[in-house]
Amino acid sequence: MNKLFKKSVAIVASMGVLASTINVTALGASLVNEEFSLAYTWGYDAGVTTMSSEEAFMPYSNMTREQVAKMAYNGLDAASCVALEMTRDYADNFSDLDSADASLQSWIETAYEYGLVNGWDGAYHPMETVTRGQFMTMIGRALYGQLPEPAEYWKNYYSLLNAEGIFTVENAWAPVKRYEAMLVLYRIAQNCDNGTDTNIDDILCQILDTCEGTVDPVDPEVVDGFVTISLVDAPSTQDVPRNAIGINVGTFKLTAGADGAKVSSIVIDRSGLGEYGDIDGVWFANDSMVTKSYAVTSSNTATVRFSPALELGANQSAEFDVMVALDAMSTVNSTHKFTATTVNVANGEADGTPVSLGTIKTTSYEVDDVDGTISLDDVDSGKLDQVLGTVTLTPNSDANIRGFVLNQIDATLGTDVNTNLDEIFANVDVYYNDEMVGSAFVTNDKIVVTGLDVDADDGEAIEFELRGDVIYVGEGAEFALELDAGDFSAIDVVDADSDYGMRLAASDDDEASLSDFDLTLTKVANPDTIAPGSNNVVLYQATLKSSSDFTLTNFTLEDVLGGDINAFTSEKVTLYVDGVDFELDDTSDFGMTSTQDFDDEIYIDAGRTVTIKVTANVKSASALATLGLSGTDLDYQLEFLIDEIENSDGDDVDVNISKKGDKATIEAGTAIVKAATVAAPVSSTLYSNADQEIGRFAVRADAEDLKLKEVTFDVTLTTGAVEDLLSDGDVTLVDVANGTEISATTEVVGTGLTGTIKFSGMSYTIAEDATVNFKVMGDFANVSDYDGTTLQLSIADEDAIELRNSSTEAEVQAFTNLMLKEYTFGVQPPLVTLTKLDDNKFKVTIKNVDTEAEVNLSGFDARVRILAADADYEGTICILPEGSSVSDCADVASGATAGYASTGTGAVPGAITMFTLVDAPVVLAEDGGDISYEILVDSDFINPAVLRAEITKLYYNGGNESYSISAQ
């Protein structure tokens, strides 16, 4: 596998991605794909996402341009072999940045500075979706730099990324889903070389603009227990055919508070010069969810219900288009205006209503209808990739077929069996002319098909085949689906002339059978590396469970990687079923099939979990070498397949259930000493009288459990003497994960600017195939004379660290040559507080918290944003002494400074402004000296409802420190 490596980040004019085929279930259902679960766990641990569960992550939602900036940045940063480079400065390049989510605005700026994103027409368009092809191009450029780009610009990047096994092509023009983006970033991280030095600490602090020990950004306030509705887009007045359906009258966004929300329904009001009866139905739709259509009542309202209720995790959002259907004979020249007036929430209050949507005006033009039929096939329980049936749509004029919805009806799945469709089917795909088209999503009561984009001539029958996995197992049952003409959300076919929706002429439904028998085989993880000479190694493990009694009469056990059976003693492996071992007919080619009558029959009792396990004893390293076994000869991945059973009636039943285990490789133990996989705190400044981190590193144990015995660090200072700064009792070694101080003998030796720190007498375990992060802590006193001095630790080579096998105490080879993070002694950053005094005035206080040194303050960076105001609002900001009576900034602008605390002014709206203090430097005494100023917003406009002031940087002692302090 090639090593991924980033030389430079080109400016990306059009963002986007292509990901591998991973199907997920509908909103509210749990995910079943194992690789995505690994990707989510990695992403959460690495800080790529802060969503605390797979469902809260909203994996099946489209990725927007504002979201991709943050996720791609964090994901590429977490990949150890991707080195990001800043290519330009952000200077208010995007006119619409304030329309983005407040928590994502800084990420958009940073992503722009590093060349990952761009905009057009002077705007960023944060709410637009990103296609797979666009995301693939962005990731490809980040990894490989600028490549020649054909008309289908993503293809060259795809060729490289496909070769890496990152993802496979499937409809590059479709929107990229959040789970696809996370999976791509996870696969990149997994393919990175362990030894790649990417200086993650420096990259991370530059991305966050928090280098040199800044304060973390303040998260926006989140209100508990409610959901907010807001308008995303509303079209201008539309002239529509009198009988059109699927008319989009606007898009709204629901955002949950800190407690999450469960939305049961939303009330849509109709008004205007028209009759309520002219509206046949109102419904909500997005790429993965379509509600039923609901009629407008005599009170001119339609209550659109989510079934089941829409569940949003904390701070989670979802967007929906509001769709309308007109009566077949609605009145011409009528107008209908729509407004979202009420959001019904089960666990709290809703905010943001009313939301004004679009207006439609009926014309005399009429669209034709669509004929539709459905034919379902009988399917087998528990089998994958089956043909479920076909849907045929025949428009009676030229049209474009975009989607349809199949509703569940008359489900009779047997006693005590959940009848939800998402517990029957999964991974449903749609085919037209044997080519996969669109996307299909299974909810509790419907199959939603979107994104088809198939053109049809007048009267042309277009047949779509549905294929998918039948995950239902249990009693034999029936299921039925319907194309419902009474539910106007069930069809999305657009008239070619008017570009408005056509209605289904009549309902059609069909019923099919599900076979019975519930048999599940579930993989249990096995070790991925095996040390030579190991006994009773588990090569495969799974659990088997059935709803009925049966006897296992035939199975196949095969190594799909073709590893050599001779690596195991007696050239054999042993199969255990619930702890009883069974002889195998043939293991000579490691393709082992058992068809004989067992002396002890394998009975599987209903409801009992049975363990399937394969073990072996591995030959010694010298024996393997004598046999010439190495490389792929020692790679193993076993698959267990059951293709026939005998039921309780003694009849043979054909089944098809299999599960692969994890790949395992026989290899001698080694250790890799590398940069820490958990980033150090952003601060790189050291102070006096503080036990603080001065370096961290990681050790990975490959193939065997290892013990850390000894490690020696080289110490380098730019001024002073190591022996004066540190002694034996000043340093400790700590496990980062649990904060455990490791018992060790410490020895500090110094010779001026250089020296060593040695930890010895240890016996700290690092588990097989695991990585442990360590940090060195130092206790410093009286370092005022070391202001500006840098300290750096390094591990010179393998001789500087001793690791041994846990059981044999044999010394293990370690690979290392590591320079740790550089730290600088200095003054503690002053404490900055910001409060709002009134509508147009803020107070900023700067306090010296260093106990040994003065702070010489020369200025600070600030700006004021408009959070709710007229679009034409303009103003000026200036800095005043605390308690000043000055009410305008004109004198500062004209050059006079009397009565003002700083020179210069800033604009509202406008960029961050550096304010230089008139009486600089202002001396803040050690241990608590402070000073306060006022920020005045001077404007001829009526002050807006909300102004927000921000302090982003202080200038003091000849340097500067970045902050993220705000008040509103």
N, C-alpha and C positions, 0 to 999 in steps of 0.2 A: 504494500500500500504506500502510495506516495506521501511524503510529508507535506502538510499544508503550511504555507508560509506567506506572509504578507510583506511585500517590499514597499508599497506605497498605496495610499488611498486616493483614487481618482475622484473628481467631483462627479456626482451622479445626477444626471438631468432628469431621469425618470426612474423612480424607485420601484422595487418589487420582488416575487419569489416563486419558485417551483418546488414543491415538496413531494415526498413519496406518498403512496396511496395508503392512508390510514383512515378508516371510516370510524365515525363516532356516533353514538346514539343521540336522541333528541334531548332538548332542554329538560333538565330535571332528572334524567337517567344517569346511572353511573357508567364510567368508561370501562371498557374491557380490554383495550389494547395494552399489552405488557410493555412494549417499548415506549409508548407515550407516558406511561406511569413513571418509568425510569427517567425520561426526559423532564417531566414535570418536577420530580424530586431533585434532580440536578439543578434545574432552573431556580427552584425555590432556595436551595442551599447556596447557590452562587449569587443570589440577589437579582437574577434576571426578572423574576416576578415576586411580588409580595403577597399574591393571593394565597390564602392558607389552605386551599383544597383544590382538587382537580375541577370540581364543579364551579367553584368561585372564579377560577381562571377563565371560564367561558371558552373552552377550547374550540368550539364549532363556530364562534362568531368571526366575522370578517375582521381583518387587520386594517386599521385606519392609518393614515399618514402620520398622525400625531403619536399613535401607539408604537409604530415601527421604529421611530427615532430612538425611543428609550430601550425597547427590547433588543434591537439589533446591536446597539452600543454595548449594553451590559453583556449580551450573549457573546459577542466577539471578544470583549474584554476578558470574559471568563475562560476563553479558549487560550491555552498557554502559548500556542505558537503563532498567534495573530498579533502583530505589532501595529498599532494605530499611529498615525502621524497627523498633526494639525497642519492644515494647508492654507487657512485663511481666518480672518477675524469676522465675527458677526457684528454688524453695526445697524441694527433695526432694518435688516434687508426685507423682511416680510411685513406687508401692511396689515395682514389679518392675524398676526400672532396672538392678539388678545382674545380672539374668538376660540382659540384652542383651550383645552382643559388646563386650568391654572397649574396643576401639578406636573404637566408635561411640557410647558413652554420652555423651561431652561434646557430640557433634553433636546428640543428641536434646535435651539441655538447651538448647543454643543455638537449635535450631529452635523449641522451645517459647517461648523468650523473645521470638523475633521473630514469634510468632503463626502459624507455618506448621503446627504440629502440636498435637494435643490428645490426651487419653486419655478413658477412661471407667472408672467404678467405682474411681477412685483409682489406676489402673494404665495403663501405656502399651501393653502387649501387643506387644512389639518383634518377635516372630517371625511375627505374622500377615501375610498377603499384602495388597497394596493393589490395588484394582480400577482399571480404566481410568477409570471415571466419577469415582471419588474423587480420583485424581491430577489429572484434568482440572480438577476443582473447586479443588483446592489451587493449581494454576498459575494458573487464571483469577482467583482472589481476589488472588493476589500481583500480577498485572498490572493488574487493573481495580478492585480493592476489592470490597466486599460488594455483590452484585447480588440482586434478588428471586429466590427459589428456589422453583420449583414442586415438585410431588411427585417428579418425576424431576429432582433438584436440579441435575444437571450441564448441562441443556440450554441455559440462558442463557449459561453460560461457553463452551459448545461453539460457539454461534452466532458469538460474537466471534472465538474462536480459529480457527474454520474460515474466516472471512472473511480472516484474516491468513495463511492457508495453512499453519498450524502442524500440524494433523492433521485426519483425517476420521473420522466415526463408524463403528464396527464393534464391536458387542457391548460396551456400556459396563460390563457386569457381569463380564466376564472379567478375570482377573488381569492387571495390567500387566507386561509383560516389561521386562528391563533395557535392551534395545536400543530399545524404544519410548520409555522415559523419556529416554534419552540423545538420541534423535532429536528429541524435543519441545524439549528445552533448547537443542540446536544450532540448530533453526529459529528459536527466539526470538532467540538471539544474532545470527543472520544478518539478522533483520528490524530490528534496532536501528538508529537513526540514528547516523551517525558522530559528529555534533556533540553528542550528549547528554552532559551533564556529570553523572556519577553519584557522584563522589568515591569511587571504588572503594577507595582505600587505607584511608580511615577505616572504610568498611563492612567490609572484610576483617578489619582488626585487631579490630573489635568482635565479629565473628562468632567469631573464634578466641580472644577474650579475651586478646590478646597485644599490645595497644597499648603505646606507650612503650618499645619495645625489649626485649621479654621473650625468654626462651629458648624455642625451639620445644618442643612437647610431646614427651615421650619415648615412642617406639613400644614396644609390648609385645614381650617377647622371643619370637622365633620359632625353634623347634627344627628343625634340618635333617633332611631325609631320611626323614620318616615322615608317616603320616596318623593323625588322632585321630578316633575314633567317639564320639558322645555322643547321649544321648536327648533328643529334642525333645518327644515326647508319647507316653503309653501309656494307653489306655483302661482303665477298671476292668473287672472280669469281665463278659463278654458272654454272654447266653443266646442261642444261635444255632440256626437250623434244622439238622437232622442232615445235610442234603446241600447246604448253602449254599457258595458260592464267593465270592471277592473280599472276605473278611473282613479288615478293617484291624485288626491287632493292635499297631500302634504306628508311630512315625516316628522315624528316626534321622538324624543329621547327620554327614557326613564332612568333615573339614577338613585340607587338606594343609599341610605345613611349607614352609620357605623354598625347598626344592628341587623342590616339586611332588610329585605322587604318581601312580602308575598302579595302580589297584585292580583285581585280576582276579576276586576272588570274596569272599563273606562266608558264614561258616558259621552257620546258625540251629539251635539246639538245641530239641528238643521234650521236655517232661516232663509229669508229671501222671498222674491215674488214667484212662488211656485207652491205646489201642493205636496204635503208630506208623502202622500201615496205614490208620487212619481218616483220615489226612491225605493227600489226593491230590496236593497241590502247594503250594509256597511261592515267591513272587516279589516283586520290588521294583518300585515304580512312582512316578513323579511326573508333572507336567503334560506333559513332553516326552520321557519315556523309560519303557519297560516292558520288563523282562527276560522271558525265558521262565520258565515254572514248572518247579520241580525237586522231585522226590519226596523224602520222608523215608525214610531207609534204616533197616535194623534196628538201627543204632547210635543211633537217635533223632536224627539230624542231617540237614539238607538243605544242600547247598553250592550257593548261588545265584550264578551266574556272570554277569559283564558281558561281552557280546560285541558289539563289541570291548571291551577293557579300558577302564574308566572313567579318563580322564585329567583330573587336577585341577592347575591352575596353582598357583604359589606363593601360599599363604594363601587359596586358593580353597576354597569350601564347596559341598556339594550335599546336598539332603535327599531321602529316599525313604521312602515308606510300605511297610511289610511286610504283604503280602497272603497270605491262606491260603485253600485250597480243601479242603473235606471230601469224603470218599468218599460216593458216592450212598447207601450203606447203612451209614453209620457208626453206632457204638453210641450209644444214647441215654444221657444223664446221664453222659457222659464229660467229663473236664476235660483241657485241653491248655494248658500254659504254654510261652511262647516266649522265647528268650534269644539275642542275638547274641554268639557266643563267640570267633570268630576272624575277623580281617580280613587277607586275603592281599594283600600289596603287593609289586610287582615290584622296587621300588628302595629298600626300607628296611623299617623296623619299623613296626608299628601300636600304638596306645595307646588306652586307654579301655575295653577289654573287661573283664568281660562287661557287656553292656547289657541290662537286664531289660525285656522287652516285656510285652504284655498276656496275659490268660488268657481262654479261651473254654470254655463248657460247652454240650454238645449237648442239644437238646430233641427231642421227638417231632414237632414241626412240620416239614413238608417243603415246599420251594418247587418250582414247576414249571420245566420247561426251556424253551429258546429254539431255534426252528428258524432256520437261517441259510443263505443262498446268496450266491454271488458270481458276477458276470458281467463279464468284462473286454472292452474294445474295442481293436481295432488302432489304433496311434497312429503319427504321423509324427515322425521324428527331428528334433530341433532346433526344433520348433514350440511356441509358447506357448499356454496356456489351452485345452487339449484335454480332452475327456471321456475319462477313463481307464477308467471302468466303474461298476458299481453294486453295492451290498451291501444285501441285504434281510434284515431281522430280524423274526421273528414270535414274540413271547412267548406262552406257553400259559396265561397269567394276566395280570391287570392289572399293568403294570410301567412303569418309567422307564428309558429307554435312555440310557446315559451315554457309552458309547464302545465301540470294538472295535480289534483289532490284526490286520492282514493280514501273514502271514509269507511271505517269499520261498521258493519251491521250484523245483527243476529249471531253474535259469537257464542258458540256452545262448546267450550273447551273442557267439559268434564267437571267432576266434583272438586271443589276447593282448589281450583286452578285460576290464577290471575289471568284475566282476559285481555290485558293490555297488548297492543300490537308490538310495542318495543320489547316485550318478553317472548315474542314469537319470531320476529325477523330482526336481522342486523346486517350491516354492510351491504345494503341494497344498492345496486347499480342499474342504470337504464341504458339500453342499446337500441340504436337505429341503424339498419343496414349493417349489422354486426360490428358497429363502432360505438364505443362508450360515449354517451352525451350527457350533458347536464349533471345535476347532483340530486340525490334522493336522501331524504331524512325521515326516519321512522319516529313518530310520537306515540303517545299512549293509545290514540284512536284513529290515526290516519297515516298515510304515506304521502309525503310532500315531495313533489318533483319540480325542480326549478332549473333555469339556465339552459333549456333545450336548444333554442335558436334554430329551429328547422323550418324552412320555407315550404309552403304547400300551395299548389295551384287549385283553382276552383274545382271542387269535387274529387280531389286526389286523396286517397286513403293512406294515412301515415300510421304505420304500426310500430309501437314501442314495446320492446321485450324487457321485463323486469327479472333480474337475477339477484340472488342474495343467499345469505346463510340462514338456515332455519335453526334457531337456538332453542326452540321449544322442545322439551322432553317430558314425557308423561303419558297419560292415557290417550288413546286414539280420540280425535276430535275433528270438528269442522270449523272453518273460518270463512267469512264472507266479506267482500269489499264492494263499494258502490261508487260510480260516477254520478253524483247527485245534482240534477239540474236545478233543484230547489235551493241548493247551497251555491251561491254565485262565486264563492271563493274557490270552488272546485275546478275551475278551468281558467287558463291564461293563454288565450289565443287572440292575436291582434290582427285586425283588418288591415290589409296592405295599403289601402287608399287613405284611410283616416288615421291609422295608428292607434285606434281605440279597440277595447276588448269586445269579443263576440261571445254570445251566450250558448250554453249547451242546450240542444233542442229537446232532449228527453233524458230521463235517468236510465241507467243500466247497471246491473249488478250480477255477481256470480259467486258461487260457493265452491269450496274445495276441501279436501280431507288432509289432516295431519296424522301421520302414523304414530303409534304409541312407542313406548320404551324410553326410559330415562337412564342414560349411561354417560358418566362424565369421567374424564381422565385429566388430572390437574398436575402440572409440573411442580416439583420442589427443587430449589436450586441445589446444584452440586458444585464442588470446588472447581475453580477455573485453572489452577495450577497444581501439579502433584510432584512432590520431591522423589527422586530415585530412592529405592529401598523402602518406600512406605508400604504398610500393610493395611488391608481392609479399607482401601480407598473407595469411596462411593463415586462410581462413574455415571450413575443415573438414578433418579428417584422421582416418583410420582405417586399420586393417590388416585384410587379408583372407587367410584361410588355409583350405586344403581338404585332405582326405585323398586326393582323386582329381583327376586332370587334367580340366579343363573349359575351355570358351570362354564368356566373358561376352558375351551377345547382347542383353540388354535390361536397362536400369536406369532408375530415376527419381531425379533430384536436385531437391529442393524446399526452398524457404525457408518453414518452417512459421510464421514470424512476419510474413510479408508485407512485408519491407523493400523499399525502392525500388532497383531495379537501376541507375537513373540516377546513383547516388552513385559508381559506378565508371567509370573512363575507358573510352571506347568502349562503354559500357553492356554490359559483358560480364564474365564470370568464366571461368576456365580450369580444366578438369578434368585432373588428372594421374593416370595409373595406372602405378605403378612408374617415374615420371620421364618418361613419354611423354605429351604433351598431346593431347587429342582435341577435335574440333569438336562443338558441341552444336546440335541442330536449332533450338531455340527458347529464347531467354532473355528475351523481351519481358515476360512476367509473372512471371519468376523461378520458374516451375514448369517445369523443364527435363527433357524425356524424350528419350532417344536410342534409336531403333529401327532406324536405318539400318545397312547393311553398312559396316564400318569398312575403310578402306584398309589399316590395320594392325590385324589382329584382336587382341583382348585375350585372350591365352592365360594361364591360371592353372595352373602346374605343381604337382603334389602335393607337400605339405610345405614349399613356399616361401612366405614371408611377403611379401605384396604391399602396397604403400602406396597408399592412395586419398587424394588431396589436391586441394582446390579453393583457388585463389588469385585475388587481384584487386589492381588499383591503385586507390587511393582519390583522388578529386578533392580539390582544395585547399579550405580553409575558406571562402574567398571564393566559389568556384564552387558550393559546396553552398548557401551563403546566397543566391546569385543564383537558384538553382533552387527556393528556398523549402523545402529539405529540412531537417527537424529532428524531434526527438521519436521516435515509433515508426517513422517512415520510415527511420530509421538503425539499427534493431534487426534482427539477422539470426540465425537458427538453422537450419542446413542439415541435411537428413535424406537419407541415401543408401539406396536400396531396390533389392534384386535380387529379381526375381520370375520370372526364367526364365534358364536356362543351357543350353548344349549340351554333353552329355557326350562322353567319348572315342570313343563309338560313333556320334556324329553325331546322336543323338536329343535332342529338346527335353525338358527336365525342368523342371517347375514347382517353384519354391522360394519361400520367403517369409522373407527375412532383411533386416533394416534396422537402422540405428543413427543416432541423432541426435547432432550435435556440440554443443559448448557455445555458449551465447548470446554474440554479439559485438555491441558497440555502437560506432558512430563518434562520437567526442566529443573536443573539444579538451582538452589536458592542464591539470589543475589540481592543487593541493596542499591538503591539509587538515592543519593543525597541531592536534593534539588531545592529550587525556590519554593517557599511555602505555598500551598494550594489554598490557604485561607488568608486573605489580604490582611496586612498589618493595619493598625489605626492610621488614619490619614496624616495625623500630626507627625512631624519629623524634628520637632524642637525639644531639647532637653533642658530641664530646669533644676534648681537646687532643691534639696530636701524632698525628693520624690522618688519612689520606687517605680521605675518606668522602663518600658521596652527599649532595647538597643539593638535588636536584630531577631529575625526568625528564619527558620528553614524547615524542610520536611524530609522524612525518610520513608521510602516505600520498600516493603519486604516482598520480594517476588519468590513464590513457590514454597517458602518455608517460614515458620514463626522465627523471628530473630529477637535478639536482646541487644540493646544499646549499652555498651560498656564504657566507652570513653570518647570524648570529642575535645579538640583543641581549636580555639579561634585565634587568628592573628588580629591584633588591634592596631589601628593606625589613627594618629591625631595629626592635625595640621599645626597646632601650637601646643605648648605645655609639655607635660611629662605623664606617661601612663601611670608610673608608680606613685605620683602625687595625687592622681585623680581617683584611682581604684585600689582596693585591697581585697584580700581573699573573702572577707565577709560581705562585700558589697554586691556580689553577683549571685544569681540563682538561675537554674534551668527549669522551665515550666512546660507541661503539656498544654497546648492551646485549647484543645477540645474540652477538657474538664477542669482546667486551672490547677492541676496537681503539680506541686513542686517536687521535682525528682531528687531523691536522696543521692547526694554526691559529695565527694571531696573536691573543694575548689582551690585553685592556685592561680594567682595573678602575678605575672613577672613583667616588669617594665624596664625599658632602656631608653628613656626620653620619649620621642615621638612614636615609637613602636613598642609592642609587647605582645603577650599571649594571655589568654584565659583558658584554663584547662579544667574540665569536669571529668573526674575519674571515680572508680569504685562503684559504678552504676550497674544495674541489671534490670533495665526497663524494656518490657515486651512490646514488640511490634508484630501484630498478627499477620499471618500469611495473606498476601495480596491486598494488604491494607496500607494506607498512608497515614503517618502520624506527624502533626505539625508541632514544632517546638519553638519557644521564644526565650531569649536571654533577657533577664531583668537586671537593671543596675540601680544602685542607690547612691545619689550624688549630694554632696554638701559643699557650701561655699564655692560656687562655681562662677561668681561674678567676674573673676579675672579671665574666664574662658569664653566670654561673649564673642560669638562668631567662629569659635573653634569647631571643626567637624570631627566626628568619631565614626569609624566604620570597622565592622567585623568581617572576616572572611574565613572560609575553610579552604586551605590551599590545595589539598589533594587527598587521595584515599588514605595516606598515612596519618592524616589528622583525625580520623574517626575509626573506632573499632566496634564492629558488630559481629556477633557469634550466633550460631544455630542454637535454638532454645533447648533442644534435647541432647545434642552431641557436643555442644560447646566448641564445635569446629569454627574457625574464623571464616567469615564470609566476605567475598570480594565486594567492595563498595565503589561506586563510580561518583566522583564529585570534583568540582573546581568551581567554588561558589563565592561570589561577592555579595554580601548582604547589604541591606538598605543603609544609606548614609544619614546620620543625624547631626544636628547642629545645636550647640549650646546657645541660649539666648534668653531674652526677656519674655516672660509669659504674656501672651496676647491680652490686651486690655479687654475688660468686660463692657459690652455695648448694650444699652437698653433704649428702646424707642417706644414712645407713647403718643397718643393723639390728644391734643389739648382742646381743639374745637374743629369746626368744619374745614378750616384752611390753615391750621397750625399744628405742628408736631414738636415734641421735645425729645432730644437725643442726649443721653448721658454716657460719658466715657470714663471708666474707672480703672486705675492701675491695680492689678491684683498680685504683681510680683513683690515678694518680700525683701528683695535685695537691691533692685535697680529702679532708677527713675525712668519715666517714659517722656520723651520729647516729641509731642504731637505737632504735626505740621498741617494736616488736612484730612479730608475723607471724601469718598465717592458716595453720591446719593442721587436719587430720582424720585419723582412722584408719578404714579399711574392713575388713570381714570377708570374706575370700575363700574360706574353707572352715571352717564352724563349724555348731553347732546353730542352728536358726532362732531359738531363744529367747535367744541370747547377748546379754548386756548388759555394758557396761563404762564406765569414765570415763578420760579422758586429762588429764594435767597436765604442765607444763613444769618441769624441774628443772635446777639447775646441773650441769655436767658432773662425773661422779663422785659424785653424791649417793647417800646410802644410804636415802633415803626410799622406802617400798614401797607407800604408798597415797596417794590424793588427797583424803582426807576433810577434812584441815585446810584445804585451799584452798577446798573447797566450803562450809565453815562460816565462812569469812571470814579465817582466819589465813593469813599468808603466809610465816612464818619457814621457812627451808629450801627455799623454792620460788623459781623464777626468774621466774614470772609470776603475775598474778592470774587467777582464773577457771579453769573446767574445761570440757571438751567431752565429748560422749557418743559411745559406740560401740554400735550404729550411730547416726549422727547427721549433722547438717549441718556445714559448715566453720565452725570457731570462730576468732575473733580473740583472740589471747593478747597482753596488754599486759605488758611487762617491768616487774618491780618496781623495778629501779634505772634505769629509762629517764631520759634517753637514754643508751644505751651507746655510747661513742665508739670507733670503729674508725679507727685512724691511717691516713693515706694510704699507698699502695703496700704493702699486705700485712697491715694490721691485721685480726685475726680474733677470734672468740669461738665457743664451742661450748656447746650445751645438750643435754639429754636429754628425750625424749618418753616418758612412762611410761603404759602401759595398765593400769589398775587394775580387776580383775574378780574376782568370786567364782566364776565359771565356770572350767572347765578351759580353758586357752588353746586356741584353734583352731589347726589345722595351719598356716594362713597368715593373717597380718595385714599390711596394707599401709598405710604412713604416707605422707601427701602434704603438701607445702608449696606453697601456692597464691599467697601474697602476702607481701611485706615492707613495713613502714612505716618510713620513714627520711627525714631532712632535710625534714620537713613534707609529704612526699608518699608515694607508694606505687608498687610495681612488682609486676606479676603474674608468677608462675612456674608451672611444671608439673613438679615434682620428686617422685619417689616412690621407695620402697624396700620390699621385702617379703622 
